């Protein structure tokens, strides 16, 4: 049975209440780092199963609760989530080694605040960065991604976009 996912990143201590409208029919929430404070993740964990990594702005309290990267399999899809990965033509050597070793089908990161979904032909994986759902940063719109994973396929993917809530 397909799993419905809400992918967010870069909350920086702020979770826009408008995202709640997208939580009703998802099975899991994935957060790609720069959480900001544990109130964010505590609230998310009350709503759905969460898979969360910390980001570069997150302090010791958050780092003691979450890992810097996750590797897991869902619906036969191998997933790698980390906060900073670069982009398909500009991965760091550390990220490239982890891609070669673990061979993920889906690589998810945050950090840039720039929404990007791209198939990486060279490494045979789908790259996703949901942008930023928080309000801190240079981004003009808050973004997230919603999709389904069904028997190793990603389906019904769409972008959630809000005008920046200041």
N, C-alpha and C positions, 0 to 999 in steps of 0.2 A: 504494500500500500504506500502510495506517495507520501512523502513528508513535506510539509509546508514550512518554509523558513522565512524569517524576517532578519535581514542582515543590516547591522548598523555599525557605526564607528564614530570616534571623536566626539563623544558627548561633552567632555570637558566640564563635568559637574552639572550639566543641564540636560534634562530630558523633556522635550516638548510634548505636552499632553496630547497634541494632535496625532502622535504616533499610536496612541491607544486605539484609535479607530481601525488600525491595521493588525491588531493583536488577536482579535476574536477567533479567526480561523487558522492561525499558525500553530504548528506543533512545537517549534523551537525558535529561540532568539539567539543569534550569534552576534557577538560584539567584538570588533577587531581593534580594541585598545584605545588608549587615552580616555579612560573612564572619568577621572576627575575626583570622584569620591564614592565610597561604598553605598551611599544612599541610592545611587543609580542602580547598581547591580542588585541590591536588596529588593528594590521595587520590581525589577525585571524578573527576579527569581520567584517572586510571589505569583507571577502571572503565567509563566511558561518554563519549560526546561531551557536552560541557558548554557551556551558554550562561549566562554569569555577568555580573552587574553589581555594582559596589561600592555600599556603603551609607554612611550618615553617620558610622559609627564607624570605618570602614576608613581606615587611614593611607596614606602615600605609596607604600609598597611594593605594596600591593594596588591602589591607584589607577593605578600605572604599568603594571600587568598587565591590568586590566579597565577597561571604560568605565562611565560613570554611567548609560547607557541603551543599549538595543538595539532596533533595528527590523529585523525580518526576516519572511520568508514561509516557511511550512512547510505543505505540502499545500494550497496556495492560501489559507491563513489568514494574514492580516496580524497580526503580533504586536508589541506594544510592551511592553518590560520596563524598569522603573525601580524604584528603592528607595522613594522617597516620592512618592505620587501623590494622597493623600487618599482620598476615597470618592466614589461616583457623584454625590452631590449636593453634594460639597464639594471638588472638584478645585481646585488653585491655578490662577491665570490662565496660568501657564507651561505647565502640563499641558494645560489646555483648548486652548491654541494648538497644541500638538503633536498633540493628538487631531484638531483641525480640519484641520491640514496633512496629516497622515499617514493619517488615517481607519483606525485599526486595528480589527480584528474582536475582538481579545482584548487587554485591558490587564492587566498583571500588576505588582503591587508587593508590598512587604513593609512593614517599619518598625513597624506598629501592634502586632504580635504577636497580632492578632485574625484568626482565620480568617474569610474572607468570600468568598462567590461570589454574584454578583448580575448580572442582565442590566440594563444601563443603556439604557433605551428612548430617552432624549433623544439620546445619542451613538451609538446603535446598535452597542453592543459588549458583550462579556462581560467583567466585572471579576472578577479573582481575586486574593486575598491568601491565601497558604497558612498564615498565622500564623507561629509560630516552632518550628523543630525543635531549637533550642538550649535550654540550661537557664538562661540568664541572662535575667531579666525577670519581669514580674508574672504572666505566663500560667500557668494551672494545669495545662495539658496541652500536650505537644509535638504539633504538627500538621504535616502535609504533604498534598499533593494528587497523585493519580495519575490520568491521563486519556489518551485517545487522540485524535489529530487525523487525520481521514480525509476527504479531499476537502472541506476547509473546514468540516467538522462536528466538534464536540467530542463524543466518545462515551465510555461506560464510565467516567465520572468517579466517583471515590470518595475519601473523606477517610481519611487515615491518622492515627490518634490514639494517643499513648502517654501513660500517666501520667508525670508529670514525674520524670525520673531524676536524683535529687539525689546 
